[in-house]
Amino acid sequence: MQYPNQFATAGSLATEQNRVLRNTYMMLAMTMIPTVIGAFIGMSVNFSFMVLHPVMGSLMMFGAMMGLLFAVTALRNSVWGILALLCFTLVAGIFLGPILQFALHLRNGAQLIGMAAGGTGLIFFSLATIATVTKKDFSFMGKFLFIGLILLIIASLANMFFAIPALTLTISAIAVLIFSAYIMFDISRIIQGGETNYVMATMALYLDIYNIFVNLLNLLMAFSGERD
């Protein structure tokens, strides 16, 4: 009779998954602090170089973010991984500077930022609740989401050179959809035991939230921005 052992194993696995999910949510809340601090720093920084050289500026930003992502990944199993994650979110907050500065030059810019933040929060909590309560396995979306993400990156890089407004809005709309789906996918991975490291789980969800906010703000500015 091996049923007791099987039940014990299943119970310990569920406990571990709940622990990872709980730690991920706690760490995710903590990452918002350096992000907000970084955003205030970013709003006071002069990003004229990026305005004059948008392609070079975007590539430098991308390179810095990727370097920090690799650092978080390399240190994920130590306390230094937490520090690297917080540094990453601080820098990510600073890089919000250009879009926040642009938004605040609109008459209703502060309102649009608040709407983007509120909309991002609503999307996250709604989809996180669905993934957590239903406990459905969304791993089947992984391949489609990855292909969509690659195509999105290629389109974004191409648009750096062509700067087509309609394409920019299309990219932002698709990005909101893709990263919204990634929220369910990433939380499902934790619940199903596919991700057991809460540093990596936090980083994945943080990137989902960050990209939803940026692209949602882009859409709101394009359709609801009030210029002087």
C-alpha positions as CSV (number, residue, x, y, z in Angstrom):
1,M,0.0,0.0,0.0
2,Q,1.7,3.2,-1.2
3,Y,-1.2,5.6,-1.1
4,P,-0.1,7.4,2.1
5,N,3.2,8.1,0.6
6,Q,1.6,9.3,-2.6
7,F,-0.7,11.6,-0.7
8,A,2.2,12.9,1.3
9,T,4.2,13.6,-1.8
10,A,1.3,15.4,-3.5
11,G,0.7,17.4,-0.3
12,S,4.3,18.5,0.0
13,L,4.4,19.4,-3.7
14,A,1.3,21.6,-3.3
15,T,2.8,23.2,-0.2
16,E,6.1,24.0,-2.1
17,Q,4.1,25.5,-5.0
18,N,2.1,27.7,-2.7
19,R,5.3,28.8,-1.0
20,V,6.9,29.8,-4.3
21,L,3.7,31.6,-5.4
22,R,3.4,33.5,-2.0
23,N,7.1,34.5,-2.1
24,T,6.7,35.6,-5.7
25,Y,3.8,37.9,-4.9
26,M,5.7,39.3,-1.9
27,M,8.8,39.9,-4.0
28,L,6.7,41.4,-6.8
29,A,5.2,43.9,-4.4
30,M,8.7,44.8,-3.2
31,T,10.0,45.4,-6.7
32,M,7.5,48.2,-7.1
33,I,9.4,50.3,-4.6
34,P,12.7,50.6,-6.6
35,T,10.6,51.0,-9.8
36,V,8.8,54.0,-8.4
37,I,12.1,55.5,-7.1
38,G,13.7,54.9,-10.4
39,A,10.7,56.5,-12.2
40,F,11.1,59.7,-10.2
41,I,14.9,59.7,-11.0
42,G,14.1,59.1,-14.6
43,M,11.7,62.0,-14.8
44,S,14.5,64.4,-13.7
45,V,17.1,62.9,-16.1
46,N,17.9,64.6,-19.4
47,F,17.2,62.0,-22.1
48,S,18.1,64.4,-25.0
49,F,20.6,61.9,-26.4
50,M,17.8,59.3,-26.9
51,V,15.6,62.0,-28.6
52,L,18.5,62.9,-30.9
53,H,19.6,59.3,-31.5
54,P,16.5,57.1,-30.9
55,V,17.9,54.0,-32.4
56,M,21.2,54.1,-30.6
57,G,19.4,55.1,-27.3
58,S,16.9,52.2,-27.6
59,L,19.7,49.7,-28.3
60,M,21.7,51.0,-25.4
61,M,18.7,50.7,-23.1
62,F,18.0,47.2,-24.4
63,G,21.6,46.1,-23.9
64,A,21.6,47.4,-20.3
65,M,18.4,45.6,-19.5
66,M,19.6,42.4,-21.0
67,G,22.9,42.6,-19.1
68,L,20.9,43.0,-15.8
69,L,18.6,40.1,-16.8
70,F,21.6,37.8,-17.3
71,A,22.9,38.9,-13.9
72,V,19.6,38.1,-12.2
73,T,19.5,34.7,-13.9
74,A,23.1,33.9,-13.0
75,L,22.6,34.8,-9.3
76,R,19.0,33.5,-8.9
77,N,19.9,30.8,-6.3
78,S,21.5,33.2,-3.9
79,V,20.6,36.3,-1.9
80,W,22.6,38.3,-4.5
81,G,19.9,37.3,-7.0
82,I,17.3,39.3,-5.0
83,L,19.7,42.3,-4.9
84,A,20.3,42.0,-8.7
85,L,16.5,41.8,-9.2
86,L,15.9,45.0,-7.2
87,C,18.7,46.7,-9.1
88,F,17.1,45.6,-12.4
89,T,13.7,47.1,-11.3
90,L,15.4,50.4,-10.3
91,V,17.1,50.7,-13.7
92,A,13.8,49.7,-15.4
93,G,12.1,52.5,-13.5
94,I,14.7,55.0,-14.6
95,F,14.1,53.9,-18.2
96,L,10.5,54.9,-17.8
97,G,11.7,58.5,-17.7
98,P,11.3,59.3,-21.5
99,I,7.7,58.1,-21.7
100,L,6.7,59.6,-18.4
101,Q,8.3,62.9,-19.4
102,F,6.4,62.9,-22.7
103,A,3.2,62.0,-21.0
104,L,3.5,64.8,-18.4
105,H,3.8,67.3,-21.3
106,L,0.2,66.5,-22.1
107,R,-2.5,68.5,-20.3
108,N,-4.0,65.2,-19.0
109,G,-0.7,63.4,-18.7
110,A,-0.8,62.6,-15.0
111,Q,-4.4,61.3,-15.5
112,L,-3.2,59.0,-18.3
113,I,-0.3,57.7,-16.2
114,G,-2.8,56.9,-13.4
115,M,-5.2,55.2,-15.9
116,A,-2.3,53.1,-17.3
117,A,-1.2,52.1,-13.9
118,G,-4.8,51.3,-12.8
119,G,-5.5,49.4,-16.0
120,T,-2.3,47.4,-15.6
121,G,-3.2,46.5,-12.1
122,L,-6.7,45.4,-13.1
123,I,-5.4,43.2,-15.9
124,F,-2.8,41.6,-13.6
125,F,-5.2,40.9,-10.7
126,S,-7.9,39.6,-13.0
127,L,-5.7,37.2,-14.9
128,A,-3.7,36.2,-11.9
129,T,-7.0,35.3,-10.1
130,I,-8.2,33.3,-13.1
131,A,-4.9,31.3,-13.2
132,T,-4.8,30.8,-9.5
133,V,-8.4,29.9,-8.9
134,T,-8.9,27.6,-11.9
135,K,-5.4,26.1,-11.6
136,K,-5.7,25.4,-15.3
137,D,-2.5,24.4,-17.1
138,F,-1.7,27.2,-19.6
139,S,1.6,25.7,-20.7
140,F,0.1,24.9,-24.1
141,M,0.3,28.7,-24.8
142,G,4.1,28.8,-24.3
143,K,5.1,28.0,-27.9
144,F,2.6,30.5,-29.4
145,L,3.5,33.2,-27.0
146,F,7.2,32.8,-27.6
147,I,6.8,33.0,-31.4
148,G,4.5,36.1,-30.9
149,L,7.2,37.7,-28.7
150,I,9.9,37.1,-31.2
151,L,7.8,38.6,-34.0
152,L,7.0,41.5,-31.7
153,I,10.7,42.2,-31.0
154,I,11.5,42.1,-34.7
155,A,8.6,44.5,-35.6
156,S,9.8,46.8,-32.8
157,L,13.4,46.8,-34.0
158,A,12.2,47.5,-37.6
159,N,9.9,50.3,-36.4
160,M,13.0,52.0,-34.8
161,F,14.1,52.8,-38.4
162,F,10.8,53.4,-40.1
163,A,8.9,55.1,-37.2
164,I,5.4,54.4,-38.7
165,P,2.8,55.7,-36.2
166,A,0.2,53.1,-37.2
167,L,2.7,50.3,-36.7
168,T,3.7,51.7,-33.3
169,L,0.1,51.6,-32.1
170,T,-0.4,48.1,-33.6
171,I,2.8,46.9,-31.8
172,S,1.6,48.4,-28.5
173,A,-1.9,46.8,-28.8
174,I,-0.4,43.3,-29.6
175,A,2.1,43.7,-26.8
176,V,-0.7,44.3,-24.3
177,L,-2.4,41.1,-25.4
178,I,0.8,39.0,-25.5
179,F,2.0,40.1,-22.0
180,S,-1.5,39.7,-20.6
181,A,-1.5,36.1,-21.8
182,Y,2.0,35.7,-20.3
183,I,0.7,36.6,-16.9
184,M,-1.6,33.5,-17.0
185,F,1.2,31.4,-18.5
186,D,3.8,32.4,-15.9
187,I,1.5,32.0,-12.9
188,S,0.4,28.6,-14.3
189,R,4.0,27.5,-14.4
190,I,4.4,28.2,-10.7
191,I,1.1,26.4,-9.8
192,Q,2.0,23.4,-12.0
193,G,5.5,23.2,-10.5
194,G,7.3,24.3,-13.7
195,E,9.0,27.3,-12.0
196,T,10.3,26.7,-8.5
197,N,12.6,29.7,-8.2
198,Y,10.7,32.7,-6.9
199,V,13.4,35.2,-8.1
200,M,12.9,34.0,-11.7
201,A,9.1,33.8,-11.2
202,T,9.1,37.4,-10.0
203,M,11.2,38.7,-12.8
204,A,8.9,37.0,-15.4
205,L,5.8,38.6,-13.9
206,Y,7.5,41.9,-13.4
207,L,8.4,42.1,-17.1
208,D,4.8,41.2,-18.0
209,I,3.5,44.1,-15.8
210,Y,6.2,46.5,-17.0
211,N,5.5,45.9,-20.7
212,I,1.7,46.1,-20.2
213,F,2.0,49.5,-18.5
214,V,4.4,51.0,-21.1
215,N,2.3,49.9,-24.0
216,L,-1.0,50.7,-22.4
217,L,0.3,54.2,-21.7
218,N,1.4,54.5,-25.3
219,L,-2.1,53.7,-26.5
220,L,-3.8,56.1,-24.0
221,M,-1.5,58.9,-25.1
222,A,-2.2,58.3,-28.7
223,F,-6.0,58.1,-28.4
224,S,-6.7,60.3,-25.3
225,G,-3.7,62.7,-25.0
226,E,-4.7,66.4,-24.8
227,R,-2.0,68.6,-26.3
228,D,-1.7,72.3,-25.6
